[in-house]
Amino acid sequence: MSTPWRYASLLPVILMTGCVATTPTYQSDHSKAYNIAQAAGMWRAEDFEATKDQGTDLASASFDIITGTAAFNTPHGLGLSLGKAAGLSVLSFMFSPPAQMERDTVLAWLPQSQANDPEEATQILANTLFEASIATLEEHGYPYDIEYRDRRRHALFDPYLESLVNFTNEDKTCAFRYELFPGEVSDLAPVPEFILPASQGYRFWAAHDIRYPKYWIHCTDAEPTENLTLVAEVSHRLPAGVFLYVAPKGSRRENNQTPPLVLDHGKALLFIEPLPTT
């Protein structure tokens, strides 16, 4: 397992400028989740080691997010217990994850064809997240109330857009929310080939401790897999270049947690090192 030390030396420049001088290239010795997260500025992201069987179990559980059948107490449940995942290095991460990996984050690039500047790119992404979320609620028939949409506020003197929509999932009180910071969006620059091939666009920088693009869905008294299913459905509706990072979530009923993952248009990508081909 490798540590992203090469990014640490760039951190002071990254935090001051909100951008990296070179366009990231895909690192085949790492997972797709790792490559996307690193390219978006989550320089503390790392992959974990797993045996073939562990990787297969986790991949099956992640697929179950989309089908809505994932649960903590099934053979292929998404939860990782101490016994089930013994030897999986993700456990040490889940007990003390870096701050960047404890938060649900939008990892996004918008192509030049969709926006003329960072401000417009921010508004377009806000519209995209809002419309995908509302479409998901309406498909399920969940009643909702828009508390505020794209309200402009300030954090550390920097403006940001925030939206909050409350909804009801059966007997559960729920909400989805996002916050987007125009000041953390890059100027027009090449987009990594593995994100949007042969494209120029705007990257939403996810490195800052406070001014990072946020998105989350929460339902009171719901198991993490229930919330994940909704987030995955929202992700499925997002355009190319827009991903959702979901931090580990603990189960109150079962003694385990979900692994960190990136949702790629409904598909769960895990931070697991590629297994040797031989």
Secondary structure by P-SEA (a helix, b strand, c coil): cccccccccaaaaaaacccccccccccccccaaaaaaaaacccccbbbbbcaaaaaaaaaaaaaccccccccccccccccccccccccaaaaaaacccccccbbbbbccccccccccaaaaaaaaaaaaaaaaaaaaaaabbbbbccccbbbbbcccccbbbbbbbbbccccccccbbbbbcccccccccccccccccccccccccccccccbbbbcccccccaaaaaaaaaaaaaaccccbbbbbcbbbbccccbbbcbbbbccccccccccccccc
